[in-house]
Each structure stands twice: as structure tokens, then as C-alpha cells.
Amino acid sequence: MTSRTPRDSRLRLVRAPHPRAETRGEAQRDSARPLSAAPGAVSDRRARRPAPRPPEGTPAPAELARAARAGLADAARVARWADAALRPGPRRSGATPDGNGTLSDATAERAAAELGLTTDQVRADWDTARLAGLIEVHGDSARPGWRLRVWNRDDAAVLRGWVALFDAWSLAHPAPLDLAPAAVAEAVEAMPQVLSFLQLSAGPVPVPQLLDLLDQRVTELRTERCEIPYGPPLSPHDPAEEAPLPALLDWALRGLAVVGALTYAEGQATLTPLGSWAVWVKLEQICVAAQSPAGHIEQSAEDMLRGCVRLRPNAARVEYRAWLAARPVGSAVTDLLTAARGEDALLRGLAFEALRVVGAPAEAEVRTVLEETSLRPYALLWLAEQEGADPEDVHLVLSREETTWLWIDTAAAVADHGEAQVLVRHLESAVQPTVPALLEEVRKAGHPRTVQVLVALAAAHPDPALAKAVRRAAFQVHTGGE
């Protein structure tokens, strides 16, 4: 029932339809979270293909999880010690007083004494726990990650933690200082192809064969970048001209062995069951994207997000994972934030949904956009979720002005890509109790799409009196009047 008097109209004017059982979990989202692919906003469905089966001989998930737990047992032990010993406050402050995620000398010595380890072992296990998500560091404080809470009962969480460590193998085993950083970066970028070859070989592969493959891949990468030397030509024996590929391959294989992805001995390398499974998962993600209607994997971040506009949230997340699996995390995060700065509000929301798939590795760069008006509300919500805020309370990190700005931005996304009735239902997510209060704050928000949003809402709303009030507000914003 609606009122003809807009001055005291309540916002909840149209009852939202009951969500279908199959989408209930995703439909019941926090009201302040941006609408990226809400049920009803889009209607296209993509036919689900059968879940792929891992290669024959791959152990069952429970067995893989047991292997992952065994490999991360020392890291989990240090994480549990930190959970019990570093509890002076709710944020475990004091665990990382230097602010960069490393243990202080005093804390490392205390842990070593209580656990019967050396300080170097404690620091190494601490770093492994961070990379696997068993410990989460935020600023100058640390706390146990959610994976630690379910470590003994959730096989999927354990495997995701191990894959996170696998993805960060170059951080778990840093390169020697005598290797040029540019050459190290090339080796890291080339290793996925080496790992794919190991996975397809399904057995030990001689190092010389892997060295030839690494050489070919590095050459391809340089050709793709169209590198043109500047300045005087390098001498034939200049170390910058010929990267020490054997040393790079040796470092990479040792690093992957450290995290448990392969065994490396007697001049050959062999993927472990965990490593083979992880490489297969990533190849499968890439294949899913390659078979998608838009072929997202080779596209730019913006084009990939546009290709996901009409996908359901779960299908879109599959595309994000595949797109991310095909490129370095750092450049992928940068590209997603660049796409989020565009004019399309829906792409802004989708970009941060993709960043949720990235998780903790994106935190540092997301923090750099907090001063950008268009991205600040999204970044604040993203950071709050990363820090473990209750989903029902995450909107509390936004000020009233930021919440209103986000409401307009989300409405702009619906107006551009959704349906009229969805835009009308979007009124329910406003924090203001009445339509006049909402319009008053919307007029002051300074969002560049305010006029278009109000005009679209007026055209879509079935209540003539409310539509007239919204049109009046749009005119006032357009003319700068009161």
C-alpha cells in the first residue's frame, strides 16, 4: 500500500518477491553491499556443464587434505601458539609491531622457547602460516585466520590454504640476491607452463628438458613484449643479456619443493599428488573460461567484467578465477582497479567481486584507493570483509554520506543494466527512513549520475505522487536549485 503524500512516504513501498530456494543464499545480502549481479537484475542463465573429474589416479579430496595438513603442520602449530599466546586484546595487537607482518625479535624468541624451535624456524613457519591464510595480518596486528578455526574438520578450507601457499611459492622461498630481479620475474611468469608440462607428463622429467622449456617460454615472453634494447649494445658476456636460466630453474624447483608441490632430486622433478591436483585445477579453470561464450581469459579486465554482466554470481566467480589464474596477481589487481574507475557503475561492483576472489594479496593495493571518492565505499566494504567483519554489520564501516553515494552508484548500475522493478525495489536498501529524507541526502551526495538515477526511478515507480517528488528532486539537482 502506498501513500499519495510524499512528505511522509515510507521507503518500503513495494514488497520484494520471495527469493527462489535455489538463489536464497545469494539474494539475502547486506543492504549496503553493491548490487553486482542480484537475482532479478539479469535473467540469462548459462547451462551448467558436468563437474570435471580430475585425472585418473588423483587421490580423493580427503587424502589430499591429509597431505596438505601434514605439509602445513608446523605452520599450523605456530599459528595456534600465536592464537593462544598473543591475546592481550581482541585484535591480538603486539604480534607484529613493526607493521609489515613479521614477528618482533622478542615474540620470535618467546615462541622458539615455548615450542622448542629456533627463531629462524619460527619465522619461517610464521611466514608459511600467513601465506596459507592460517594467520591474517592487518596493519600492525595479527589474528588467526578463519582457516585455522576449521583446520581439523573442513577439507576444502585446508586445500584452499595449501593452494594459496602454492601460488605464493616464490615468496615462501625467496630468490637468491645474486639473481637479477627482472630475470626472477620472468622465471616466475614462465613457471606455469613448466608446471603444466610436468602435470601432463605424469612422472619424472629430466631437468635439461625443463630447462629447454623454460628457455622457450622466456623467449616467448620477451617477444610478446616486443622488447627493443636502448642505449649501447650489450657485450656478448654481459650477464644482463643472458639470464642464468639453470640457476633460475634450480631456484624455482627448490621453491616448489619447499611448498610440497614437487620432488626435486637426482636431476629430475616430479609433481606430488597435491601439486598435480593443483595444476589440474588451474588448467581446468582456464579451460572453463576458454569455453565460455565470450572467451574471457584473453580479454582485458574491463572486457572480462562486461562479459560477466549477465552471468549469475556463481558462474561469474568461475570466470574471475579463470581470468586471474592466467595472469600475475599484482597486474590483475591493478587492471581490475583501473576498470573500476570507469563510468560503468556495474563494472565497479563486479571488479570488487573479482577482488574478493583474489582475497588478501589484493589488500595493499585496495588500501591505496581509499582516497578516491568513487572507489572508497567499495574498498571499505572489501577491507571490512577481509578483516572478518560480520556480514550483517559490514555496512557500519561506511559513513552516512558514503552509504548514500554507494546507494546512488548501485542504482546507476541497475538503471543501466537491470529492470525497472529492480530499481524500484532498490529503494528498500536505502538507510533513510522516508523518501523525502532519501532525496534530501541524495541531492547533497555529489554523485555524477544522480540526475539520471532519479529520472529513471521516477519513470519506473508506480506511485504518481512519489514519482513526481523524485522528478522534482532530479530537476533541482540538475539546475542546482533547492
Backbone torsions as a table, in degrees:
resi	resn	phi	psi	omega
1	MET	NA	135.9	-176.2
2	THR	-117.2	164.3	179.6
3	SER	-108.5	145.0	176.2
4	ARG	-86.8	-3.0	-178.5
5	THR	-108.2	100.8	-172.7
6	PRO	-66.3	-19.3	-174.8
7	ARG	-66.5	-23.7	178.0
8	ASP	-130.1	28.8	177.1
9	SER	-71.6	134.5	175.3
10	ARG	-80.2	154.7	-177.0
11	LEU	-72.8	-31.7	-175.6
12	ARG	-81.8	76.6	-173.7
13	LEU	-94.4	-29.8	-177.1
14	VAL	-122.2	125.5	-178.5
15	ARG	-75.8	125.7	178.4
16	ALA	-69.5	140.2	177.8
17	PRO	-64.4	148.9	179.4
18	HIS	-64.3	128.2	-178.6
19	PRO	-65.2	147.3	177.8
20	ARG	-65.4	154.9	-176.8
21	ALA	-59.2	-36.3	-175.0
22	GLU	-73.5	-18.2	-179.2
23	THR	-116.4	9.3	-174.6
24	ARG	-59.6	-41.6	-177.0
25	GLY	-63.4	-34.3	-177.9
26	GLU	-88.8	-23.9	-178.6
27	ALA	-74.3	-31.1	-176.7
28	GLN	-86.7	72.6	-179.8
29	ARG	-100.8	165.4	176.3
30	ASP	-65.6	142.2	-174.1
31	SER	-67.1	-26.1	-177.6
32	ALA	-85.5	-10.7	-178.2
33	ARG	-76.4	135.4	-175.4
34	PRO	-62.5	146.7	179.6
35	LEU	-81.7	109.1	179.8
36	SER	-104.1	-39.1	178.2
37	ALA	-155.8	57.2	-174.8
38	ALA	-68.6	148.6	176.5
39	PRO	-57.0	130.2	-178.6
40	GLY	97.7	-26.0	179.0
41	ALA	-70.8	-32.9	176.3
42	VAL	-132.9	157.7	-172.9
43	SER	-125.0	-10.1	-177.6
44	ASP	-73.1	137.8	175.3
45	ARG	-116.2	145.5	174.9
46	ARG	-105.8	131.9	-178.8
47	ALA	-60.6	132.6	-179.9
48	ARG	-80.2	132.3	174.6
49	ARG	-92.1	156.3	-179.7
50	PRO	-59.1	145.9	178.5
51	ALA	-62.1	127.4	-177.0
52	PRO	-68.3	151.4	178.4
53	ARG	-99.2	139.5	176.8
54	PRO	-65.8	164.4	-179.2
55	PRO	-57.3	152.4	179.2
56	GLU	-59.3	136.4	-178.9
57	GLY	96.5	-9.4	177.4
58	THR	-69.5	129.2	-179.9
59	PRO	-61.3	160.2	177.0
60	ALA	-65.9	155.0	-179.6
61	PRO	-52.7	-38.6	-179.7
62	ALA	-62.6	-39.2	179.5
63	GLU	-70.5	-39.9	176.1
64	LEU	-61.5	-40.2	179.8
65	ALA	-65.6	-37.7	177.2
66	ARG	-62.5	-40.5	178.2
67	ALA	-65.4	-39.7	179.1
68	ALA	-65.6	-41.5	177.5
69	ARG	-61.6	-41.1	180.0
70	ALA	-64.4	-42.9	-179.5
71	GLY	-67.3	-28.1	-177.3
72	LEU	-106.0	15.5	-176.4
73	ALA	-60.7	-43.1	-179.2
74	ASP	-66.0	-40.5	178.9
75	ALA	-65.0	-41.1	178.7
76	ALA	-64.7	-35.1	179.3
77	ARG	-64.4	-44.7	178.3
78	VAL	-66.0	-37.8	179.3
79	ALA	-64.2	-40.7	179.0
80	ARG	-68.2	-37.5	176.5
81	TRP	-61.1	-44.4	179.8
82	ALA	-63.7	-38.5	179.2
83	ASP	-62.2	-39.4	-177.3
84	ALA	-83.7	-35.4	-171.3
85	ALA	-91.8	-27.7	-174.8
86	LEU	-105.9	64.4	-175.2
87	ARG	-118.8	40.9	-179.6
88	PRO	-71.0	-22.3	-178.4
89	GLY	-151.4	174.3	-176.2
90	PRO	-63.5	-21.8	-179.0
91	ARG	-104.3	10.6	179.2
92	ARG	54.4	38.5	-178.5
93	SER	-63.3	148.8	-179.2
94	GLY	102.3	-12.8	-179.8
95	ALA	-71.2	-36.8	-178.0
96	THR	-132.6	67.4	-173.8
97	PRO	-65.3	-17.1	179.1
98	ASP	-80.7	-7.4	172.6
99	GLY	80.7	0.5	-179.9
100	ASN	-113.1	13.4	174.8
101	GLY	90.8	-1.8	178.7
102	THR	-94.5	154.3	178.8
103	LEU	-72.7	143.8	172.3
104	SER	-69.4	160.7	179.8
105	ASP	-59.2	-43.9	-177.3
106	ALA	-63.7	-42.7	-179.3
107	THR	-67.6	-40.7	179.2
108	ALA	-63.6	-41.4	179.1
109	GLU	-66.3	-38.5	177.9
110	ARG	-63.8	-44.7	179.3
111	ALA	-63.5	-42.2	-179.7
112	ALA	-60.9	-41.8	-179.2
113	ALA	-66.5	-41.4	-176.2
114	GLU	-78.1	-26.1	-177.8
115	LEU	-101.5	-4.6	-179.8
116	GLY	71.5	35.2	-179.3
117	LEU	-121.1	171.5	169.5
118	THR	-85.5	161.5	179.3
119	THR	-64.4	-33.9	178.6
120	ASP	-64.9	-39.7	177.3
121	GLN	-64.4	-41.1	179.3
122	VAL	-62.2	-45.1	-179.0
123	ARG	-64.6	-40.9	179.2
124	ALA	-64.2	-43.9	178.8
125	ASP	-67.1	-35.2	176.8
126	TRP	-62.5	-45.5	179.7
127	ASP	-63.7	-40.2	177.7
128	THR	-63.2	-41.4	178.9
129	ALA	-62.5	-38.5	177.8
130	ARG	-64.6	-46.9	-177.2
131	LEU	-65.2	-30.4	179.9
132	ALA	-88.2	-0.5	178.4
133	GLY	80.5	12.6	176.5
134	LEU	-77.5	-24.8	175.1
135	ILE	-128.7	135.5	177.1
136	GLU	-114.9	128.8	-179.9
137	VAL	-110.6	129.0	178.2
138	HIS	-130.7	107.9	-178.5
139	GLY	65.6	-121.2	-178.4
140	ASP	-105.6	22.0	179.2
141	SER	-132.2	156.4	-179.8
142	ALA	-135.1	152.1	176.8
143	ARG	-151.6	159.8	179.6
144	PRO	-64.1	138.7	177.0
145	GLY	-75.9	163.5	-177.9
146	TRP	-64.3	-27.4	179.5
147	ARG	-64.0	-33.3	179.4
148	LEU	-64.6	-34.0	-178.5
149	ARG	-65.7	-31.4	-176.0
150	VAL	-112.7	16.8	-171.2
151	TRP	-57.9	-36.1	-174.9
152	ASN	-90.6	-5.5	-175.5
153	ARG	-129.2	-11.9	-175.2
154	ASP	-117.4	97.8	-178.5
155	ASP	-62.8	-37.8	-178.8
156	ALA	-63.4	-40.8	178.9
157	ALA	-64.9	-38.5	178.4
158	VAL	-63.8	-44.2	-179.6
159	LEU	-67.1	-37.8	176.9
160	ARG	-64.8	-38.0	177.3
161	GLY	-63.9	-41.7	179.0
162	TRP	-66.6	-39.8	178.4
163	VAL	-63.6	-36.2	176.0
164	ALA	-61.1	-40.9	176.0
165	LEU	-66.8	-41.4	177.9
166	PHE	-59.0	-43.1	178.2
167	ASP	-63.6	-27.8	-176.2
168	ALA	-103.4	28.7	-175.1
169	TRP	-58.0	-34.6	-177.9
170	SER	-71.4	-18.9	174.4
171	LEU	-87.4	-34.7	178.9
172	ALA	-68.4	-27.3	-179.8
173	HIS	-132.9	80.7	-174.6
174	PRO	-58.3	150.8	-179.2
175	ALA	-71.3	148.1	175.2
176	PRO	-58.5	149.0	-176.5
177	LEU	-66.7	-20.5	-178.3
178	ASP	-81.9	-2.7	175.9
179	LEU	-93.0	131.8	-178.0
180	ALA	-63.1	134.1	-179.5
181	PRO	-55.3	-38.2	-179.9
182	ALA	-64.2	-40.8	179.3
183	ALA	-67.6	-38.3	176.9
184	VAL	-61.5	-44.5	179.5
185	ALA	-61.1	-40.3	178.0
186	GLU	-64.0	-41.4	-180.0
187	ALA	-64.1	-42.2	178.8
188	VAL	-61.3	-41.9	-179.1
189	GLU	-69.0	-28.4	-177.4
190	ALA	-86.4	-19.9	-172.9
191	MET	-63.1	-31.6	177.1
192	PRO	-54.5	-37.1	178.6
193	GLN	-69.4	-37.6	176.7
194	VAL	-63.0	-44.0	178.9
195	LEU	-64.4	-37.9	178.1
196	SER	-62.8	-40.7	178.3
197	PHE	-64.1	-41.7	177.1
198	LEU	-61.3	-40.4	-178.4
199	GLN	-67.3	-40.7	-180.0
200	LEU	-71.0	-29.2	179.9
201	SER	-71.2	-29.0	176.8
202	ALA	54.2	40.2	178.4
203	GLY	177.4	-176.7	-178.6
204	PRO	-66.1	141.5	179.4
205	VAL	-126.4	129.9	179.5
206	PRO	-62.8	144.8	-179.4
207	VAL	-59.4	-41.4	178.8
208	PRO	-56.9	-35.9	178.1
209	GLN	-67.2	-40.4	176.9
210	LEU	-67.4	-34.4	178.8
211	LEU	-64.9	-41.4	176.7
212	ASP	-61.3	-42.1	179.9
213	LEU	-65.4	-41.6	177.9
214	LEU	-62.7	-41.8	178.7
215	ASP	-60.4	-45.0	-180.0
216	GLN	-62.7	-43.2	-177.1
217	ARG	-67.8	-41.2	177.7
218	VAL	-62.3	-40.4	177.8
219	THR	-63.2	-40.6	178.0
220	GLU	-62.8	-42.7	-179.9
221	LEU	-62.2	-40.9	179.6
222	ARG	-67.8	-36.6	178.1
223	THR	-66.9	-40.9	178.9
224	GLU	-62.4	-32.9	178.9
225	ARG	-81.6	-7.5	-179.2
226	CYS	51.9	51.2	-176.7
227	GLU	-67.6	127.8	177.8
228	ILE	-120.0	120.0	-178.4
229	PRO	-68.8	140.2	176.4
230	TYR	-113.5	153.0	178.3
231	GLY	84.4	-171.1	-178.3
232	PRO	-65.4	146.8	179.8
233	PRO	-63.0	149.0	179.8
234	LEU	-76.2	148.3	176.7
235	SER	-69.9	155.6	-176.5
236	PRO	-58.2	-25.9	-176.7
237	HIS	-106.6	14.9	179.4
238	ASP	-67.9	125.0	-177.7
239	PRO	-63.0	-21.0	179.0
240	ALA	-74.3	-19.5	-178.0
241	GLU	-80.6	-40.0	-178.4
242	GLU	-114.5	107.1	179.3
243	ALA	-68.0	141.4	179.9
244	PRO	-74.6	77.1	-174.5
245	LEU	-59.2	-41.2	177.9
246	PRO	-59.0	-41.9	178.8
247	ALA	-66.7	-38.0	179.1
248	LEU	-65.4	-44.4	-179.7
249	LEU	-65.4	-40.8	178.6
250	ASP	-60.1	-45.0	177.9
251	TRP	-61.8	-45.5	-177.5
252	ALA	-63.2	-44.4	-178.9
253	LEU	-66.9	-36.7	177.5
254	ARG	-67.2	-38.7	178.3
255	GLY	-63.9	-42.6	178.8
256	LEU	-68.8	-30.1	175.3
257	ALA	-70.3	-35.3	179.5
258	VAL	-60.0	-39.9	-178.5
259	VAL	-85.4	-3.1	176.1
260	GLY	90.2	17.7	-178.5
261	ALA	-85.0	-24.8	-179.1
262	LEU	-154.4	169.0	171.5
263	THR	-110.5	143.1	-173.9
264	TYR	-138.8	105.7	-178.8
265	ALA	-164.0	154.9	175.6
266	GLU	54.8	38.9	173.8
267	GLY	72.2	21.0	177.3
268	GLN	-149.8	159.7	-178.5
269	ALA	-127.6	144.0	-179.9
270	THR	-140.1	130.4	176.8
271	LEU	-67.7	139.2	170.3
272	THR	-74.8	165.4	175.5
273	PRO	-55.1	-39.7	177.2
274	LEU	-63.1	-46.6	-179.2
275	GLY	-63.4	-42.1	179.2
276	SER	-62.7	-43.3	178.8
277	TRP	-62.9	-43.3	-178.4
278	ALA	-64.2	-42.5	178.5
279	VAL	-65.0	-40.1	177.7
280	TRP	-61.6	-43.0	179.1
281	VAL	-58.2	-43.9	-178.0
282	LYS	-70.1	-38.4	175.2
283	LEU	-62.9	-38.8	179.2
284	GLU	-65.2	-39.9	177.4
285	GLN	-60.5	-42.2	179.7
286	ILE	-65.8	-40.0	179.2
287	CYS	-64.9	-37.6	178.4
288	VAL	-59.7	-44.8	-179.5
289	ALA	-67.3	-39.0	-179.2
290	ALA	-64.7	-28.4	-179.8
291	GLN	-90.5	-0.8	-178.7
292	SER	-73.9	158.7	-176.2
293	PRO	-56.7	-34.6	-175.3
294	ALA	-96.5	-10.1	-177.9
295	GLY	59.6	58.2	-168.3
296	HIS	-67.5	-24.1	-167.1
297	ILE	-61.4	-34.1	-177.6
298	GLU	-92.8	1.3	-175.1
299	GLN	-90.6	165.7	175.0
300	SER	-69.4	167.9	-179.8
301	ALA	-58.9	-44.6	-178.0
302	GLU	-63.9	-44.9	-179.9
303	ASP	-66.5	-37.4	177.4
304	MET	-62.0	-44.1	179.8
305	LEU	-64.5	-40.0	177.5
306	ARG	-62.9	-35.5	178.0
307	GLY	-67.9	-20.0	-179.1
308	CYS	-95.7	-1.4	-174.2
309	VAL	-57.2	-41.5	-173.6
310	ARG	-100.0	17.5	176.3
311	LEU	-95.9	151.4	172.1
312	ARG	-66.8	156.7	-175.8
313	PRO	-53.2	-44.4	-178.7
314	ASN	-64.6	-42.6	178.4
315	ALA	-65.3	-38.3	178.9
316	ALA	-63.8	-40.0	-179.9
317	ARG	-64.2	-33.2	175.5
318	VAL	-61.7	-42.5	179.4
319	GLU	-65.7	-41.1	178.8
320	TYR	-59.8	-46.1	-177.7
321	ARG	-61.5	-42.4	-179.3
322	ALA	-66.3	-43.6	179.0
323	TRP	-62.6	-41.6	179.9
324	LEU	-68.9	-35.0	-178.0
325	ALA	-65.8	-20.4	-174.9
326	ALA	-93.8	5.0	-177.8
327	ARG	-150.6	159.5	178.3
328	PRO	-61.0	143.7	-175.5
329	VAL	-60.9	-44.1	-175.8
330	GLY	-59.1	-49.7	-179.5
331	SER	-69.1	-32.2	178.6
332	ALA	-64.9	-43.1	179.0
333	VAL	-63.1	-44.0	178.3
334	THR	-59.3	-44.2	-179.5
335	ASP	-64.8	-39.3	179.4
336	LEU	-65.7	-40.8	178.9
337	LEU	-68.6	-34.3	175.7
338	THR	-63.3	-43.1	177.8
339	ALA	-64.1	-35.0	-179.3
340	ALA	-67.4	-21.7	-179.5
341	ARG	-80.1	-4.2	-178.0
342	GLY	-72.0	-174.6	-176.2
343	GLU	-83.3	-19.7	-176.8
344	ASP	-80.9	112.0	-176.6
345	ALA	-66.3	-32.2	-179.8
346	LEU	-66.5	-38.9	176.7
347	LEU	-63.3	-31.3	177.7
348	ARG	-62.4	-48.0	178.7
349	GLY	-64.3	-41.2	179.8
350	LEU	-66.3	-36.5	179.6
351	ALA	-60.3	-40.8	179.5
352	PHE	-75.9	-25.3	171.0
353	GLU	-65.4	-40.8	176.8
354	ALA	-65.3	-36.3	177.3
355	LEU	-67.4	-26.6	174.2
356	ARG	-65.9	-31.4	175.8
357	VAL	-69.5	-36.9	177.7
358	VAL	-63.6	-47.2	178.5
359	GLY	79.4	-145.6	-170.9
360	ALA	-54.4	-36.8	-179.7
361	PRO	-58.9	-17.6	-179.3
362	ALA	-91.4	-4.8	-170.5
363	GLU	-59.2	-46.0	-175.9
364	ALA	-60.0	-43.5	-177.8
365	GLU	-73.9	-33.8	177.2
366	VAL	-63.2	-37.3	178.8
367	ARG	-62.8	-26.8	-178.5
368	THR	-71.2	-14.8	-177.5
369	VAL	-99.8	8.3	-177.2
370	LEU	-64.3	-22.0	179.7
371	GLU	-88.6	-2.6	178.7
372	GLU	-91.1	119.0	-173.6
373	THR	-55.2	-43.1	-174.7
374	SER	-70.8	-25.8	-176.6
375	LEU	-104.3	-16.1	-173.0
376	ARG	-56.4	-49.4	-178.8
377	PRO	-59.8	-41.5	179.3
378	TYR	-64.2	-43.1	-178.7
379	ALA	-65.3	-40.5	179.8
380	LEU	-63.4	-43.6	178.1
381	LEU	-64.5	-42.1	-179.9
382	TRP	-61.3	-46.3	-178.8
383	LEU	-65.5	-39.0	179.1
384	ALA	-62.9	-40.7	177.6
385	GLU	-65.0	-41.1	178.2
386	GLN	-62.4	-32.7	-178.5
387	GLU	-85.1	5.1	172.9
388	GLY	87.7	20.4	178.9
389	ALA	-64.1	146.7	176.9
390	ASP	-61.5	128.6	-179.3
391	PRO	-52.3	-31.4	-178.4
392	GLU	-78.4	-15.8	-177.8
393	ASP	-113.0	1.7	-173.2
394	VAL	-62.0	-30.4	-178.6
395	HIS	-65.7	-15.3	-177.9
396	LEU	-68.7	-13.3	178.4
397	VAL	-75.2	-13.4	-179.1
398	LEU	-93.6	141.5	171.9
399	SER	-74.0	169.3	179.4
400	ARG	-60.2	-40.8	-179.3
401	GLU	-66.0	-41.5	179.9
402	GLU	-67.3	-36.7	178.0
403	THR	-64.7	-41.5	179.0
404	THR	-65.6	-42.7	178.5
405	TRP	-59.7	-43.3	179.7
406	LEU	-66.4	-36.0	177.8
407	TRP	-61.6	-42.6	179.1
408	ILE	-66.0	-43.0	-178.1
409	ASP	-62.9	-40.9	178.0
410	THR	-66.9	-39.7	176.9
411	ALA	-62.3	-36.9	177.5
412	ALA	-63.5	-39.0	177.8
413	ALA	-63.6	-41.8	179.0
414	VAL	-66.3	-42.6	-179.1
415	ALA	-62.0	-35.8	-177.6
416	ASP	-80.4	-33.5	-169.7
417	HIS	-126.6	-10.3	-174.0
418	GLY	-104.1	-157.3	-178.3
419	GLU	-116.6	158.2	-173.9
420	ALA	-58.7	-42.9	-176.9
421	GLN	-67.0	-28.0	176.7
422	VAL	-69.1	-38.7	177.4
423	LEU	-63.6	-39.0	177.0
424	VAL	-64.9	-42.6	179.5
425	ARG	-66.4	-23.7	-179.8
426	HIS	-62.6	-20.1	175.7
427	LEU	-56.6	-32.5	-175.7
428	GLU	-65.7	-22.2	-177.0
429	SER	-86.7	-4.2	179.1
430	ALA	-71.5	143.9	-179.3
431	VAL	-81.4	-18.4	-179.9
432	GLN	-71.8	139.9	-174.2
433	PRO	-76.0	-22.7	-177.1
434	THR	-133.6	159.6	178.1
435	VAL	-61.3	-46.7	178.0
436	PRO	-57.8	-39.4	178.6
437	ALA	-65.3	-40.7	177.8
438	LEU	-62.4	-48.6	-177.9
439	LEU	-61.7	-37.6	179.7
440	GLU	-62.0	-44.5	-178.7
441	GLU	-76.0	-31.8	177.0
442	VAL	-63.9	-40.1	-179.7
443	ARG	-63.3	-28.0	-177.6
444	LYS	-93.0	-5.7	-171.5
445	ALA	-70.6	-30.4	180.0
446	GLY	77.9	17.7	178.5
447	HIS	-73.1	135.2	-177.1
448	PRO	-66.1	-17.2	-179.4
449	ARG	-102.7	12.9	-174.8
450	THR	-56.8	-48.5	-176.4
451	VAL	-61.5	-47.5	-178.6
452	GLN	-62.4	-38.8	179.5
453	VAL	-64.4	-45.9	-178.9
454	LEU	-65.6	-39.5	178.6
455	VAL	-63.9	-43.4	179.1
456	ALA	-64.8	-39.6	179.3
457	LEU	-66.1	-40.4	178.5
458	ALA	-63.2	-39.0	-179.3
459	ALA	-70.6	-27.9	-174.9
460	ALA	-90.6	-24.7	-171.2
461	HIS	-77.5	136.4	-177.0
462	PRO	-78.4	-14.7	-178.4
463	ASP	-86.2	111.0	-176.6
464	PRO	-59.9	-39.7	-177.5
465	ALA	-67.2	-43.2	179.0
466	LEU	-67.3	-40.6	178.6
467	ALA	-60.6	-37.7	179.0
468	LYS	-65.1	-41.7	178.3
469	ALA	-63.4	-39.0	-179.8
470	VAL	-68.6	-40.9	177.3
471	ARG	-62.5	-39.2	178.2
472	ARG	-62.5	-41.6	178.3
473	ALA	-64.5	-39.1	178.0
474	ALA	-62.6	-41.4	178.8
475	PHE	-64.2	-40.4	-179.8
476	GLN	-65.8	-38.9	177.0
477	VAL	-65.9	-41.1	-177.2
478	HIS	-65.1	-39.6	-176.6
479	THR	-92.3	-10.2	-177.7
480	GLY	78.8	15.0	-178.9
481	GLY	-87.5	179.2	179.8
482	GLU	-106.7	NA	NA
